[in-house]
């Protein structure tokens, strides 16, 4: 039931830079309690403005050596309601805390240990000696949702720049480079002021632009391209990647087990003293991504407009990759300010799974991360989305195959409704025995593809459950809409959803989730996300118990709560 639709809309999943691997699909699979995350990369942030910029001797020694080597039961219907939640503050008590960890997962769960440094940084460790490797995930609890209007795309742009190195990595002579970068900032500020004059023949602006080009050329001569990645690769690291989402940013890679201290050095320096070099060059890369995935891609262009239509106020209405005019206007000072404001210890979670010892991790974490300072960002409130009271619609004529969409407002990930939504998604789509596939694709031939997924474009806050389908050749979008509507009405009918269906979906969903537990990297990612979102990494295990508790009546009540005309945004690509 999947289609090329899942490869589109990269404004939510920008294309990764060359040094990073490809990312998962846009929409979440019905077999996962956690939607596939990003794609080009979550937002990067910076340890606070008060962070020490002095490198300790031990940190310097390790770094220099490496550089040399490298040369539940939804009782109350709440869909569509207004929710107000503090930014980045996990609930005092997660909805999942009421569930017991399944007996068959307790041994695994007991291995998951969490500790906090005095500065607020969180570390999650799971010892596993299956292979002599370690998976590392740095989870920054900041994403596109935290951007200001007019500065969209800054979280994703920052994630790109996080790979450009530090004062000690990626440069031949930082002392000289620092002066050139300061000169560039001054020239760019001057150019912005001159552009405001809007004179027809601005000779002074032309001279400043030429000066910027000359200075950039000189600064580029001092850059060691991909300096950070070269160290990681030279020392046996694999899977260097990052992902930016609406809700968070994750950076991750894997090292041999004897490189624990090297990771500590690299990752701490990366966030203590980053250097945002090659700024304009990287901006051009981001703009090219936007052209490829949005401006020149019909479905990406449509989905950007669809979110603007579906959300009136909430930041989920804006694209992760940012609007072109905003990307063009971002300055070095904007990025540094965003980094210093949001990348503080209290918003960072480091998840480490593999052949390590907890006591070693604790000692090294204190040594390399303990001296990082920075106050937690002042508690802010994301503007809530007003309750939708009437159906919305969007129709665009584009050079594309026809597509049909319906978006329904749903609660956030940690809501009691989530498990039944997960099962509802599986009843409708996700396998050859699901209703949309069996009826619309096989029997009636109304659709070439059809699917329903939750958590679009994020799930830390109330978001959308999105239904999308492509009509069978010769069938109209109106015909497809009627066929889909019939299926929606059926799952809302008491007694229509069977226990056999629910058990099948739960079994498939649990299998999909448990399959991710076979990968250290997948475990590290999911532990970090559940810790930041629900307050406890072990809630990922409790989520399976929550899924088990769902019964057919829960699915029917959830469908009835969600699939309402006044909660729907209809979209069509003609």
N, C-alpha and C positions, 0 to 999 in steps of 0.2 A: 504493500500500500504506500510505499514511499515513492517519491518521484524527484525529478530535477529541481522541484521547488525547494528541497532541503539544501540545495547547494547555492541558493541565492541569498539576497539581502545581506551582503557583507557589510552593510553599514552597521550591522550588529556584530559582525564577525570580520573585521578588516583582515586583509591578506597579510600573513606573517612576513616579516623581513626575511632575507635570504638565509640567515643563520638559524631560522626556526622551522620546525616541522609543520605539517598541515594540521588543521584543527577539526573538531567534530562538527556535525551538522547543526543547522540553525535551530530546528525545533526539537524538543525533548522527546525521547522515545517513551512509549507507554510502559516499557518494562523497567523504567528507572524512577526512583523517588527524587533523584537529583537530575535536573536537566543537563544535557551536555553543555559545557561551558565553553565558552569562547573560542576563542577563535583567535583573532589577532592578539588579543592579550588584554588582561585586566590592567587597570590603572596602576600606575606606579606612584608610590609616594615616598615622602622623605621623612627621615627621622627629624625631629623638631629643630626649630631655629636655634635652640640652645645647644645643639649637639656639638660635642667636642670635635674639632677638626684636626686634632693632633694624633698622629699615628704612633701607637706604642712600639717600643723596640721589637718585641716578640712578633707583633703583627707585621712590622716592616720586614723582619728577617724572613718570615714565611713567604711573604708576598714577593720579595726580591728573588728568593730561590725559585719560586714558581715562574716568575717573569723570565728568569734566565733560562729555565728549562723550556719555556715556550718560545724563547725569543718571541481518625478516630470517630467516634460516631458524631456526625454533624447534627447536633440537636437543633441549633438555631440557625436559620437561614440568614446569611450575612452577605451574600454576593451582591456587589454593587454598592455596598455601604461605604461611608467615608471612614477611613482608618488614619489615625495620626500616630506616627511612631518616631522616636528620636533617632537621628542618624547614627548608624553603627552601634546602637546599644541593643544587645541581645535581650530578649525578655527575661524578667526576673526568674520566671520558671517556665520552661518550655512546655508546650502542650504534650510533647513526647515523654516528659518525665513521669507521667502517670503509668507508662507501660514498662513491663519487666523485659529485660534483655532475654531473648529466647535461650533456652538451655543449651542448644547446640552451638551457640555463639559466645557463651560466657568465657570459655577458655581463651578465645581470641580477644574478647573485650578486656579481659584482665591484663593483657599485655600492653594495653594502651595507657600510657602515663602522661600526665600534664603537669607542668610547673610554670610559674611566672617569675620573672626577674623583678627586682624592686622598682624598676622604671616602668613596669607594666607590660613588657613584651611577653608573649605566651609561646611556650614550646610544647609540642606534642611529640612523644617518642614511642615507637613500638619496635622492640627488639625482635629481629627475625634473622636466623642464620642459614636460611635456605640457600642463599648465594652470597659470595663475598662482595656485595655491592650495597650501596645506600641510595635511597631516593630522597631528594630534598625538595620541599615546596615552601616558598615564601608567599604567604597570603596577605595581601594588603586590603583591608576592609574599606576600600574606597573605589568608586567606579564612576561611570558617566552620570549616574544619578546625583553625584555631588557637585557637578559643574554649575557654574553660574550661567544665566542666560547671556548670550553673546560670546561665551567662551566654550562652546561645545567642542568636543573632540580633544580637549586638553588632557584627559586621563589616558586616552589611547596614544596621543602624541608623546606623552611623558614615558609611557611604556617602551616606545621605540628608543627614546633617548637614554633609557636606563642601560642599554647595551653599549653605549658609547665610551664607557670607561670612567676612570676617576683621575685624581691628580697623579696617581702612580701607574695607572694602566691606560694604555691607548695613546700615550704621548711620548715624543722624543725629548721634549724640554718643556715642562709645564710652566716654568718661570716665564719663558718667552711667550708661550701660548696664552698664558693668563692675560698678559698685556694686550695681545692682539684681540682676544675675546672681549675685553673691556672696551677696546677701541671700536669693535664692531657694534656693541650695544649702544654706544654713544652715537655712532653714525646712523644706525637704524632709527634711533629716537629722533634724530635731526631730520631724517627722510620723512618720517611720519608727520612731523610738524609742517614740513614744506608741502606735502601732498594736500594738506588742509587748505592751502592757498588756492588750489584749483586754477592756477594761471595757465594760459595756453602754451607759453614758451618759458618754462621754468628751468633756466640754465643752471641755477644753483642746485636744484634737485638732481639734474643730470650729472653734475660733478660729484655730488654725494653718492649717488648710485655707483659711479665708477670707482670711487674710493672704497665703497663696501666690497665691490668685486675684487679689488686689489688686495684688500685686507683678508678676505676669505681665502684667496689664493695662497697668501703667506701663511695663514693659520693651517691650511690643509697640508702644507709641507711638513708640519710638525706632528701630524696625526699618524698613529699606527693603526691602520684599518682593522676592525674586528679584534682589537687587542684583548678584550675580555673573553671572547669566544675562543681565541687561539690558546689562551692559557687553559681553559676548560678542556678543550679537545686534546691538547698536548699531554695533559695529565690524566687522560683516560676517560674524561667525561663524555656522556652521550645524552641525547634528548634535550639539549638546551632549547628552551622554549618559554613562551609567556602567553597570557591570554587576558584580554580586557573585556569585561562585561559591564552591564548596567550597574551591577551591585558590588563588584570587587575586581581585584587584579591578582593573578597568580603567576609566579616565576618558578620554573622548575627545571631540574636536570638530575642526572645520576652520576655518581662517582664510585670508583673502587673503594672498598671499605677502609683502606689506609689513607684516604684523602679527606677525612672528616675535618681536620684542622684547616686544610686548604679551603674547604667550603666556608668555614666560619670566617676566615680572613676575607675571601672574595665577597661574600654576601654582606658582611658588616661594612666593609669599605665602600661597597656599591651604594649603600644608603647613608653613609656618614659624609662622604665627600665626592658625590657624583660631579662630573663635568659634562654639561650639555653641549658638547662640541658638534660640529657639522649640523647646526640647527636648521639653517635654510635648506641644506641638502636633504635632510630628513623630512622637512615640511613638504618638499617636492614629491618625496616617496609617498607620503600620506595622501596628498592630493591625487596622485596617480591611482592609488588604491580606490579612492572615492570615485574617480571617473570610471574605473574598470568595473566596480561592483554596484554602483548606484546610478551615476549619470548616464552611462552607456549600457545599462542592464535593466531591461524592462521591469522585471519582478522586483529587483532591488529598489528601483525608483518608485514603484507602486507601494511597496511596504513602508517606505519612508512616509509617504503621504497618508497611508492607512493609519499609522500610529498617531499622526497629527490629528486625524479625524476622531479616532477612538478615545484619546485622552485630551481633556480640555486644559488641565492644570499640571498634572504630575509630570516630573522629568522623564518618565518612561516614554513620553511622546517624542523625545529627541533622539537622534541617531548616535550610537556610540562613536562612530567615526567622525561625527561632527558635520555641521553645515559648512559649505565651501567658504562662504564669506567669513565665518568665525575662524576657520583654520588659517586663512590668509592673514587675519588680524592678530593672531597670537604672537606674543613677544617672549623673549627669554625671561624677562621679569615675571610675566604671567605664569610661566611654567615653574620657575623657581618658587614663586609665592605659593602655588598650589601644592608643590612638593613639600615645602616646609610646614604648611598648614596641616596637611593630611598624613604625611609619612612620619608619624611619631610612634614611639614604642608601643603605646597602648592600643594602636590600631593594627599592629603587626602580629601575625601568627606564623610560627615556623614549624612545619611538620616534617618529621624525620622518621623514615621507616626503612629498616634493613639491618645489616650486620654491625650494630653499634651497641654500646653499653650506656645505660642511662646515666651513670655517675660521670662518665667521660663527657657526655653531652652537657650535663649540668655545669661541669667545671669550665669547659670551653665556652659555653654560652655566656657565663659570667665574665670570662676573660675578654671576649671580643665584642659582646653586645651590652654588657652591664654598665659600661660608662657612657652609653648613648643617652642623652637627655632630651627632653622635649615634653611640653605640657600637652595633655589630651585636648583635642579640639573642643571648643565650647559646644555644648549640646545644641544642635540645631534641629529644626523640624522641617521635613520635606513637606511641601504644600500638598495637602491631600487632594485626591481626585473627587470632585462632587459626584453624588449619585446620579447616574444616568436615568432620565425619565422618559425618553422616547428613542425610538430606533434612529440610528444614523446610517448614512450610506455614502459610498464613494465609487464613482465609475470613471475609469480612464481608458482612453483609446491609445494603445501602445503597439509597437511592432513586436508582438509576442503571441504565443499561443493563448487562447482564452483561459482564464482562471476565475474561480469563484471562492470568496472568503467570507467567513463569519467570525467576528471576534466577540467574546463574552467576558465581562468583568468577573474575576474570581478572586478569592482571598490569597494572602501571602503563603509562603511555604510552610510556616510553623502554625498554620491554622488547623483546627480539628477537621475541616472539610477536605484537606489535602489527600489523605489516603483514599477516600471514596472517589475523589476526582481522578486519582491515579487509576483506580479500577474502572471507572467510567470510560476513561480514555482507552483502556485495553478492550473493553466490551465493544467500543465503536471501531477501533482500528488497531493496527500493530501486528496483525497476524492474518493468515489465510482463513482462519475461522471467525474473524471479527465481522461485525454486522455490515460495515460499510464495504468491506472487500467482498463478502459473500453476496450481498444484495445488489449494490450499485455497480460493481465491477464485473462479477461473474454472471449473475442471473439476469439482471436487467440491462446490462451494458449501457448504463447511463453515464459512467465515469471511467476514465483511464486510470485515475488515481484519486484517493480520498483519505483524509486523515484528520484526527483531532488530537491536539496536544495542549498541555497546560504549561504555564510559566513563561509566557511570551510578553515582553522581551526580557523579563527578569522575574525574580520571585521573592526578593526580600520584602517587597511591598506588594499590595494587591495589584494584580496584573491581568493578563488576558488568557483565556482558553481559546485557542484558534482552530477553526475548522477550515480546511482548504481542499479544493478538488479541481480536477481538470476534466472537462466533458468528453464523452466518447465522440469520435468523429461523426458529424451529422446530427448530433444532439445539441440543443441550445442550453445556454446558461440558466434560463428560466426553468427549463425542464429539470436540470440538475438541482436547482434550488428547491423545487418541489419534492424531488426524491430524497434530498437530505432532510428536509423539514419533516417528512414522514418518519424517518428514522429517529429524529430528535423527539418527536411526539411519542413514539413507541417506548423509548427508554424512560419517559416521564410517567408512563401508565403503570399503576400499581400491579404487581404480579407479572409484569412482562419480562423483567430481568430475572433470569433463573439462577438458582444456586450453582448449577453446573457451569454456567458461563463465568460466574464470579470466581469459583474455585479454579477454573482454567486460567483466568487472567492473573489471579494471585500467584499461582504456581509459576507461570511464565515470568511475572514481574520479579518474584523472589529469585528465580534462576538468574535473571539478568543482573540483579544486584549482587548476588553471591559470586557471580562470575568475575565481577570487578575486584572482589576480595583476593583474587589470585595474583594480583599485580601490586607490588610495593608502591609504585608511583600512583596508581589509582587510589590505593588506601590513603596515602599521604594527602592527596588532593581532597578526598571526601572528608577525612578527619578535620582538615583545616576549615573547610566550608561549614561543616556542622558545628564546629567550635565557635566560629565567628557569627554564625546565624542563629544558633539555638543555645549557645553557651556551654555545650558539652560535646566533644567529639564522639562519645559513645552513643549519642542519640541516633547515629546512623543505624545502630543495631536495634534500637527501640523502634525505629521507623518500620522495621520488618514486622514487629509485633503489632504496630498500629495497622499495618496493611492486613494482617491476619484477622483483625477484629471486624473488618468490613463485611456487611451482609447485604443481600440484594436490596432490602428496603432502604439502606443508606444510599446506595447508588441511585435509586429512583428519586429519593428526596433531593439529592444533590442535583440531578438532572433537572428536576422541576424548579429548583432555586436558580439555576444558572441559565437554562435555555428559555429565556423570556424575551419577548419582542423589545421591551423597554430596556433591556440589558445588552442589546445586540448592535454591532456595527457591521453592515453588509458591504462587501467590496467586490467589484467586478473589473477584470481586465478584458476589454473587448478587442 
